[in-house]
């Protein structure tokens, strides 16, 4: 028997960085997925074969001694095997359509897919149960993980996130999103610290930016609910100007966004910034023109994933 699960990546449409200071963020799942396949084995080990490497460890290995890249998945394997009193080992295969380390939620999607795949060997968990497991796993490497990315990868669709809670917007979007990768490596913690220093030096201006961002996001939510792509694009452009002001964009990202100026409905960075990806809002009328404008970069079209995590169990015929 094997259990196969997949979970979608995500992008942040609005609100990155300002969420840290009490604001809202709008996230959406996209139809690029990580797929995890799990099988029980006769060994006393946990074996992982993935796009980022291969590892085999004793199933009782201390989690602190595990390579950090594989730690969340080993944690899930150990926890679920213990929970169901299993003497088996595990063989886990991970394959991804998501570029890693560029702000598209690859680690969250992997945790969600792994939690669903491994648990699927023993039981059928609800998405809420999968989310709890995945977030616990993610915190083995990101202690302060908010749960926003993990929730988006679990439930799919478009989410409105605040520190007080998460609400899924009841809508079926007609737009698409082109993602372009700058291939600039960034460190989220360093970018967050830069924003903190900007705030400390520009208290009044930062407070005004937070206020303007809150208004912008309320307007963006209305545009989303009404599938008003033109207004949504305008709000993305406005949001990008806020992100530029707090210092998380750079010349390359600005140049990429400028390439889409006359073809997409609007574009901005997504995630921490100072590298990673930009997103451009499109529909069928300007999709190809936007892809062509960004052709010197790794870029691809995506649609909103409404399904979230999916799992199936396949029984051997023998």
N, C-alpha and C positions, 0 to 999 in steps of 0.2 A: 504494500500500500504506500502511496505517496500523496502528499498534500501540497497543492500549488496555490499560492496567493500572490496578488499583485496590488500595488498601491500607487496612486498618481503623485507626480511632483506638484509644486505650487509656485505661484508668483505673488508678490505683494503689489496690489494695484495702487494703494494709497496708504500713507501714514507711517512708513518706516521712520525710525528714530524718534518721532514725536510720541509714539506709543509709550516709550520709556518714561515720558514725563506726564503720563496720565491721559493721553489722547486715545483716539481710535485708530484702527488699521483695517483695511479691507484686503482680504486674501482670496485667491481662487485657485482651485485645483486645475491642473492642465492634463491633457491626454498623452503625456509621456510617463512611462511607468517603470518601476522596479519590480521584478518577478523573483519570488523565492520558492524553491522546491525543496521539500524536506522528506526524508525517509528514515525510518528506524533502522539501526544496524546491530550486528552481533558483537561489535567491538565495544570497548570501554572508553571510547573517545568521541569527541565532537569534531567533525571534519567539515571545513567550509571551503568551497571552491567559488571564487568570485572574480569580477573584472579587475579588482585591485590587488588580488593575490590569493594564495592558498595557505591554509593553516590547519593543523591537527593538534588538538590538546586533549589531555585526560579530562573526562567529564567532571571531575571534582577539582580541577585546577582553580586556584585562588583567582578571583576576578581581577584583583589588582595587578596580577602578574601577566595578564593577557595583553597582547598588542592592542593599543587603543583603537585601531581601525576596526578590529573585530570584537571589541569588548561588549558592545550592546547585544550582539547576536549570540555570543557565548552566554551572556547573562540570561537571555531569554531561554536558551536551550536548557541551561542548568535549572532554572526556576520551574519550567514546565515539566521536565523529567521528574523533578522532586515532587511536584504537586500531584502527579499521577502515579507516583511510586513505581516508576519504570526503571528496570535494570538495563534497558537498551542504551546503545549509543545513538548518535545522529549523524547523518550525512546531509549537508545543506548546500544547495547551489543558488547563487545569486547572480542575476543578470539585469543590466540597467540600460534604459534608453535616456537616462538623465546625466548630463555632465556633472561631475562632482565638484564641490567646493566653489560654486559660482552663484549661490543664493537661491537655488531652485528647490531646496528642501530634500536633497537626496538622502541625507542621513535619517530624516524623519520618515520618509517614504520607505526606506529600508527597514527601519524598526517596526513600522506598521505591518508591512508585508511579512516580515519574519514572525512577528507575534501571531499573525493569522495563520501562516503556514504551519508553524510548529504546533500550535495548539490544535489545529485541525486534524492532527494525527490521533487526537484523543477525544475531542469534543467539538461542539459547535458554539463558539462564543458570540455574543452580541458585539456590535461595533463599539458600544460603550466599554465593554470588557477589553476589547482589543486596544482601544485608546489608552486605557489605564496601564496595560502591560507595556505598550510601546513607549509611553512617556517615562515609565520607570526605567526602561532600558536606556532611553536617550539620556537620562540624567546620570548615567554612569560615566559619560564623557562631557555633557553640558549640564552642570549642576543646577544652573539657573534657567534652564529651558522653560519657556512660558507655556508651552502646550499649544500655541497657535498653529505652528507648522504641522504638528502631529495631528491636530484636530482636522485641519484642511485635508491632509493626506488620508485620513480615516473616512471622513464623511463626504468629501467631494463638494462640488458646487462653490458658491461664493459665500464667504463668512465675514461678518462684522465682529471685530475683536476688540475688547477692552480688558483692562485688568480685572474688571468685575465679572466678566463672563463672555461667552461666545454665542452669537446668534447666526443661524443659517438664513440667508436671504431667499425667499420663496420666489424664484424667477428662473427663466430659461433664456439665457443670453443669445443674441443673434450675432454678436461680434466674434472676432478671432484675435489672437495675440501673436505677433511675430516676436520671437526672442533672438537676440543677437549677443554673442559672447565676445567680450573684449579680450579674453585670455589674459587679463591682468589679474594676478593673484593678490588677494587682499586678506587682511586679518580683521575680522569683525570687531574684536575687542579693542583694537587700536583705533578703528574708525569711531566706535562708540565713545571712547575716551576723548577723541578730538571734538566731538559734538559737545561733550560735557564741558570742555575748556571754553568752547565758543559761548556756551550758556553763561558760564561764570564771568566772562569778560563783557558780555552783551546782554545783561539781565533783562532790561526793558525790551530790547528788540526781540529777544528770544521769546519772551512772554507774548508779544504781539504775533509772532510767527505761529506759536502754538494756537492762539485764538483763531487766526486766519485758517490754519490747517483744519481745525474743528469745523468751521463753517464750510470749508471746501468739501470735507468728507460727507457732511450731511447733504450737500448738494449733489455729490457724486452718487450717494445711495439713492436719491430720488431719480437721478438719471439712469442708474442701473435698473431700478424697478420699472421704469418706463421705456427701457431699451433705447434711450436717447443717446446714440453713439456720438453725435456732434458735441453735445454738452460734456459727455464723459471724456472725450479727447481734450477739450478745453481745460478740464479740471486736471488731467494728467500733465499738461503743459504748465499749468499754474503750480502744481505740486513739485514739478522739477525745479522751478525757480526757487522754491523754498529750500529744497535740498542743495541747490547750488549755493545759496546764501549761508547755510550752516557748514559748508566746506566738505561735503561728501561726494561731490562729483569731481571730475578732472577733465583735462583737455581732450583725452581720447573719448571718454563717455560723451562729452558735449558735442564732439565732432560726429560721433555715431548718431546721436539724436538729431543733429542738424541735417544729416543725410536724409532723414525721413520727413523733414519739415513740409515739403510740398507734395508728399504722396500719402502719408498715413493720416489718421484723424488726430493723433497726438502720441507723444512718446516720453519716456522717463527712465531713470534707473530703477531697478528693483532690488530690494535687499539692502545690505549695509552700504554699498557704494564703494567708491575709490577703486573700482575694478568690477569683476563679475559681469553681469548682464544688463542690457537695457531691454525694455519691452515697448512695442509699438502697437497701437490699436488699429485694427483693420476690419474690413468686411470683404465680400467677394469682389467689390468694385475696385479695390486698391491693393489687394493681397499681393499679386504678382509684381506690381510696381515697387512695393515696399521691399519685397525680397530682393529684387534687382538692385535697389538703392543700397542695400546692405550686403551685397554679394561678396565684397572683399573680406567679410567676417564670417565666422561660423554662425549661420542663422537658420531658423526653421519656424514653420507656422505651427500653432497649437490652437486647439479648441478647449472650451471649458469642460472638464470632466465632472459629470453629475453623479457618478456611481460611487466614488470612493473605493475603499478596499474591497476586493473580491477574492473568494476562496472556493476551491473545489477539491474533493478527495477522489483519487483514482485507485480502484482496487485491482490487484493483479488477477489475471485470468487463471493462473495456475492454482 
